[in-house]
Amino acid sequence: MTNTQLNAKQQAILESLDGLVASAASREVANGVSRVLNLAKTHGLMAAASGDDQGGVFGMLNAQGTGPKQAPAQTSVANVSNVNPQDSYQMQQLSDILTMESFIGGLIALAVYHDHPQPYDLTQTSEVMAFIGAWATWRNAILTGNKVNLIAQILPLSGATGSSMNFKSTSATFHADLLAQLFGAMSLPQAEVTELDGFLTQLANALKDLKITSTRQSQSLRHFLSYYYFDPVQGSDLKLLKVRMIYLQVDQSAWEAALSSKVSVSTFSFNSSVYTATATLNDGLAQQNYTNIFNSMQQLTGKDADTIKKLVNVKTIGGNA
C-alpha cells in the first residue's frame, strides 16, 4: 500500500525501529526490561523520555490530536455496532485496538522525534503542515511498509490499492460526498455515516483553528484513517477484527477549498491520491507480545501504559460497547 518515499536517514530509522521492536518482544527483554534503553542505543534510537510533555518522544505523541496545542494527522475509528458486550472475546478485541493504537503511536512518535528532534511549533502554520505531514507519513510507513516485522505479522495486509479520487462538491455537500467516496462500498447505515460526519467536522474545525496555509506550491495535506470493524465469518458466530487503512494525500487547491471559512454553494474540485488496504488482527500474536511492548514504550516515553492510552483517541460509532 505504501506510497511513502523515505530518504536514507528515514530508512535507517525504520530499520532501527524493527530491530528495537524485535528485541523488545524477545524473552531476553522480558527477563530484564530495564535493558530496553540500551537496546535503543544499540539500534541507533536514543531514548528521549522527558518530564516536559512538549519535549522528547512523549512530546511528539502528545502533539497529535484535535485538542488545544495539537495537530490532527490521523483518525482512528472503531465500529462497535455488532459487538456483544457479553462476549468476552469481542471485548478483549476492543481492548486490543487501544493497545495496538498505543503501541503504533509510540513507534510513530519515536520515528518523528528522531527524524526531527526539535519540537514542532504548532503556533506556526508551516510547522503545523510539517508535523501533520511527518506524522501521517510515518504512520503509513510503519503500518504498511512491511519493514517493522512484528507490526506486519500482527496486522497482515491484504487488498492494497492506490488510486486517484476526483469529484465535484460544494461546501454544503462536501462531507457527505467524501464519506460516500471512502465508505460507500461498505453500505454503512445512515446513523453511522452521521457519526463519521461528526468526526469529520471535528477534524475540519481543528484544522481551521490552526489556520494552516500552504508554504509552497502544490503542498498536499496528508491524513491517515484507520477504520476498525468486526467482520462476521459466514456460517459461524465468530467475528474477525479487521482494520481498513486509508492514506490520503489531498491536493493543495482541494484542501484549501474544503477548509474555506466562507459559506458558499459554489462548486469546487476535490482531488486526492488515496491508498487503501485491509488487515485482520492476529490477536494471539498481539496478546503474546503486549506486556513486553508496553514495557518498552514506558521506558522510551517515560510514561506508563495508561497515560499513553489516554492520548490515543480511538473514536467509536454504532453503539456504546
C-alpha positions as CSV (number, residue, x, y, z in Angstrom):
1,M,0.0,0.0,0.0
2,T,2.7,2.4,1.0
3,N,3.5,5.4,-1.3
4,T,5.9,6.9,1.2
5,Q,9.2,8.0,-0.1
6,L,11.8,7.9,2.7
7,N,15.3,9.3,2.5
8,A,18.3,7.4,3.6
9,K,18.1,8.7,7.2
10,Q,14.4,7.8,7.4
11,Q,15.0,4.3,6.0
12,A,17.7,3.8,8.7
13,I,15.2,4.9,11.4
14,L,12.6,2.5,10.1
15,E,15.1,-0.4,10.1
16,S,16.2,0.6,13.6
17,L,12.5,0.5,14.8
18,D,12.2,-3.0,13.5
19,G,15.3,-4.1,15.4
20,L,14.2,-2.4,18.6
21,V,10.7,-3.9,18.4
22,A,12.1,-7.4,17.7
23,S,14.4,-7.0,20.7
24,A,11.7,-5.6,23.0
25,A,9.4,-8.6,22.1
26,S,12.1,-11.1,22.9
27,R,12.4,-13.2,26.0
28,E,15.7,-11.6,26.7
29,V,13.9,-8.3,27.4
30,A,11.1,-10.0,29.2
31,N,13.7,-11.1,31.7
32,G,15.1,-7.6,32.1
33,V,13.0,-4.8,30.7
34,S,15.4,-2.1,32.0
35,R,17.7,-3.1,29.1
36,V,15.4,-1.5,26.6
37,L,17.2,1.8,26.9
38,N,20.4,0.0,26.0
39,L,18.7,-1.7,23.1
40,A,17.5,1.7,21.9
41,K,21.1,2.9,21.8
42,T,22.2,-0.3,20.1
43,H,19.7,0.3,17.3
44,G,20.5,4.0,16.9
45,L,17.4,5.2,18.7
46,M,18.4,7.1,21.8
47,A,15.5,7.3,24.3
48,A,14.2,10.8,24.7
49,A,11.8,10.5,27.7
50,S,11.1,13.9,29.3
51,G,9.1,15.3,32.2
52,D,8.1,18.1,29.8
53,D,5.1,16.9,27.9
54,Q,6.1,19.1,25.0
55,G,9.6,17.6,24.7
56,G,11.1,14.3,23.6
57,V,9.2,11.3,22.3
58,F,6.2,11.8,24.5
59,G,6.0,15.4,23.4
60,M,5.6,14.2,19.8
61,L,2.9,11.7,20.9
62,N,1.1,14.5,22.8
63,A,1.1,16.8,19.8
64,Q,-1.1,14.6,17.6
65,G,-4.8,15.2,18.0
66,T,-7.7,17.7,17.7
67,G,-7.3,19.4,21.1
68,P,-5.5,22.6,22.1
69,K,-1.9,22.8,21.0
70,Q,-2.4,19.7,18.9
71,A,-2.5,19.0,15.1
72,P,-4.5,16.1,13.6
73,A,-2.7,13.8,11.2
74,Q,-4.7,10.7,11.8
75,T,-8.2,9.5,12.7
76,S,-8.9,6.1,14.3
77,V,-12.5,4.8,14.5
78,A,-13.9,1.6,15.8
79,N,-17.4,0.4,14.6
80,V,-18.9,-1.5,17.6
81,S,-22.4,-1.8,16.1
82,N,-22.3,-5.6,16.1
83,V,-20.3,-6.2,19.3
84,N,-21.9,-8.2,22.0
85,P,-20.9,-6.7,25.4
86,Q,-21.4,-10.2,27.0
87,D,-18.8,-11.8,24.6
88,S,-15.5,-11.7,26.5
89,Y,-13.6,-12.5,23.3
90,Q,-15.0,-9.5,21.4
91,M,-14.5,-7.2,24.4
92,Q,-10.9,-8.3,24.6
93,Q,-10.5,-7.5,20.9
94,L,-11.9,-4.0,21.6
95,S,-9.2,-3.6,24.3
96,D,-6.7,-4.9,21.7
97,I,-7.5,-1.9,19.5
98,L,-6.4,0.6,22.2
99,T,-3.3,-1.4,22.9
100,M,-2.3,-1.6,19.3
101,E,-3.0,2.1,18.7
102,S,-0.9,3.0,21.8
103,F,2.0,0.8,20.5
104,I,1.8,2.2,17.0
105,G,1.5,5.8,18.3
106,G,4.6,5.3,20.4
107,L,6.6,4.0,17.4
108,I,5.4,6.9,15.3
109,A,6.4,9.4,17.9
110,L,9.8,7.8,18.3
111,A,10.3,7.9,14.5
112,V,9.1,11.5,14.2
113,Y,11.3,12.6,17.1
114,H,14.5,11.0,15.6
115,D,13.7,12.5,12.2
116,H,13.0,15.9,13.7
117,P,14.3,16.2,17.4
118,Q,13.3,19.8,17.8
119,P,9.7,20.1,18.9
120,Y,7.3,21.4,16.3
121,D,5.9,24.9,17.0
122,L,2.2,24.4,16.4
123,T,1.6,28.1,16.6
124,Q,3.4,28.5,13.2
125,T,1.4,27.3,10.2
126,S,4.4,26.0,8.3
127,E,5.3,23.9,11.4
128,V,1.8,22.6,11.6
129,M,1.9,21.4,8.0
130,A,5.3,19.8,8.5
131,F,4.2,18.0,11.7
132,I,0.9,16.7,10.1
133,G,2.8,15.5,7.0
134,A,5.5,13.8,9.1
135,W,3.1,12.0,11.4
136,A,0.9,10.7,8.6
137,T,3.9,9.7,6.5
138,W,5.4,7.7,9.4
139,R,2.2,6.1,10.3
140,N,1.8,4.9,6.7
141,A,5.4,3.7,6.6
142,I,5.2,1.8,9.9
143,L,1.8,0.2,9.2
144,T,2.0,-0.6,5.5
145,G,5.7,-0.6,4.6
146,N,6.3,-4.2,5.8
147,K,9.6,-3.0,7.4
148,V,8.6,-3.4,11.1
149,N,8.1,-7.2,11.1
150,L,6.1,-7.5,14.3
151,I,3.5,-5.0,13.0
152,A,3.4,-6.7,9.7
153,Q,2.7,-10.0,11.4
154,I,0.1,-8.7,13.9
155,L,-1.7,-6.7,11.1
156,P,-1.0,-8.6,7.9
157,L,-2.2,-6.6,4.9
158,S,-4.4,-7.7,2.0
159,G,-6.1,-5.9,-0.9
160,A,-3.7,-3.0,-1.1
161,T,-4.6,-0.5,-3.8
162,G,-3.7,3.0,-4.9
163,S,-5.8,5.3,-6.9
164,S,-6.9,8.9,-7.6
165,M,-10.1,10.3,-6.1
166,N,-11.6,13.1,-8.0
167,F,-15.1,14.6,-7.6
168,K,-17.0,17.8,-7.7
169,S,-18.5,19.1,-4.5
170,T,-19.8,22.2,-2.6
171,S,-19.3,23.3,1.0
172,A,-22.8,22.2,1.7
173,T,-22.3,18.6,0.4
174,F,-18.6,18.0,0.8
175,H,-18.7,15.8,3.9
176,A,-21.4,13.6,2.5
177,D,-19.5,13.4,-0.8
178,L,-16.2,12.5,0.8
179,L,-17.7,9.8,3.1
180,A,-19.5,8.3,0.1
181,Q,-16.2,8.0,-1.7
182,L,-14.4,6.4,1.3
183,F,-17.1,4.2,2.8
184,G,-19.8,3.8,0.1
185,A,-18.8,0.3,-0.7
186,M,-19.3,-0.8,2.9
187,S,-23.0,0.2,2.9
188,L,-23.0,1.7,6.4
189,P,-26.3,2.6,8.0
190,Q,-27.1,6.3,7.8
191,A,-26.8,6.7,11.6
192,E,-23.2,5.5,11.4
193,V,-22.4,7.8,8.4
194,T,-23.8,10.7,10.5
195,E,-21.4,9.8,13.3
196,L,-18.5,9.7,10.9
197,D,-19.6,13.1,9.6
198,G,-19.4,14.4,13.2
199,F,-15.7,13.3,13.4
200,L,-15.0,14.8,10.0
201,T,-16.4,18.1,11.3
202,Q,-14.2,17.9,14.4
203,L,-11.2,17.3,12.1
204,A,-12.1,20.2,9.8
205,N,-12.7,22.6,12.7
206,A,-9.3,21.6,14.3
207,L,-7.5,22.3,11.0
208,K,-9.4,25.6,10.6
209,D,-8.4,26.7,14.2
210,L,-4.8,26.0,13.3
211,K,-5.2,28.4,10.3
212,I,-3.0,26.2,8.1
213,T,-1.7,27.7,4.9
214,S,0.5,26.3,2.2
215,T,4.1,27.3,2.4
216,R,4.9,26.2,-1.2
217,Q,3.1,25.5,-4.4
218,S,1.3,22.1,-4.6
219,Q,1.7,21.2,-1.0
220,S,-0.6,18.3,-0.2
221,L,-2.4,17.7,3.1
222,R,-1.8,14.2,4.4
223,H,-4.1,12.2,6.7
224,F,-4.2,8.6,7.7
225,L,-7.5,6.9,8.7
226,S,-7.9,3.6,10.5
227,Y,-11.4,2.1,10.5
228,Y,-11.7,-0.9,12.8
229,Y,-14.7,-3.2,12.4
230,F,-15.9,-6.7,13.2
231,D,-16.4,-8.8,10.2
232,P,-18.8,-11.8,10.7
233,V,-17.4,-15.2,9.5
234,Q,-20.1,-16.9,7.3
235,G,-21.6,-20.0,8.9
236,S,-20.4,-19.2,12.5
237,D,-20.8,-16.8,15.4
238,L,-17.2,-15.7,15.0
239,K,-16.3,-12.1,14.1
240,L,-12.9,-11.2,12.9
241,L,-11.5,-7.8,13.9
242,K,-10.3,-6.0,10.8
243,V,-9.0,-2.6,10.0
244,R,-9.4,-0.7,6.8
245,M,-6.4,1.7,6.3
246,I,-6.8,4.8,4.2
247,Y,-3.9,7.2,3.5
248,L,-4.9,10.4,1.8
249,Q,-2.7,13.0,0.1
250,V,-5.1,15.8,-0.7
251,D,-4.1,18.4,-3.4
252,Q,-3.5,21.9,-2.2
253,S,-6.4,23.6,-4.0
254,A,-8.7,20.9,-2.8
255,W,-7.9,21.1,0.9
256,E,-7.8,24.9,0.8
257,A,-11.3,24.9,-0.8
258,A,-12.6,22.3,1.6
259,L,-11.4,24.2,4.7
260,S,-12.5,27.6,3.5
261,S,-14.4,29.5,6.2
262,K,-16.6,31.2,3.6
263,V,-20.1,29.8,3.3
264,S,-20.6,29.1,-0.3
265,V,-22.5,26.7,-2.6
266,S,-20.1,27.2,-5.4
267,T,-18.6,24.0,-6.8
268,F,-15.0,23.0,-6.3
269,S,-12.9,20.1,-7.4
270,F,-11.6,17.7,-4.8
271,N,-8.6,15.8,-5.9
272,S,-6.6,13.4,-3.8
273,S,-4.4,10.3,-4.0
274,V,-5.8,7.6,-1.9
275,Y,-4.1,4.3,-0.8
276,T,-6.1,1.6,0.9
277,A,-5.5,-1.8,2.5
278,T,-7.2,-4.1,4.9
279,A,-5.6,-6.1,7.7
280,T,-7.0,-8.8,10.0
281,L,-5.7,-8.6,13.6
282,N,-3.6,-11.6,14.7
283,D,-4.8,-11.2,18.3
284,G,-3.0,-14.3,19.5
285,L,0.4,-12.9,18.5
286,A,-0.6,-9.4,19.6
287,Q,-1.5,-10.5,23.2
288,Q,1.6,-12.7,23.3
289,N,3.7,-9.5,22.9
290,Y,1.7,-6.9,24.8
291,T,3.5,-6.9,28.1
292,N,6.9,-6.5,26.6
293,I,5.6,-3.9,24.1
294,F,4.2,-1.7,26.8
295,N,7.3,-2.1,29.0
296,S,9.4,-0.9,26.1
297,M,7.1,2.0,25.4
298,Q,7.2,3.1,29.1
299,Q,11.0,3.1,29.0
300,L,11.1,5.1,25.8
301,T,8.5,7.7,26.6
302,G,8.8,7.9,30.4
303,K,5.0,7.3,30.7
304,D,3.0,4.3,31.8
305,A,0.6,2.4,29.5
306,D,-2.5,4.1,30.9
307,T,-1.1,7.6,30.2
308,I,-0.2,6.6,26.6
309,K,-3.7,5.0,26.1
310,K,-5.4,8.3,27.2
311,L,-3.6,10.1,24.3
312,V,-4.8,7.5,21.8
313,N,-8.2,8.9,20.8
314,V,-10.0,5.9,19.2
315,K,-13.5,7.1,18.4
316,T,-16.4,4.7,18.3
317,I,-19.5,4.5,16.2
318,G,-22.6,2.2,16.2
319,G,-23.1,1.8,20.0
320,N,-21.7,2.1,23.5
321,A,-19.8,-1.1,23.8
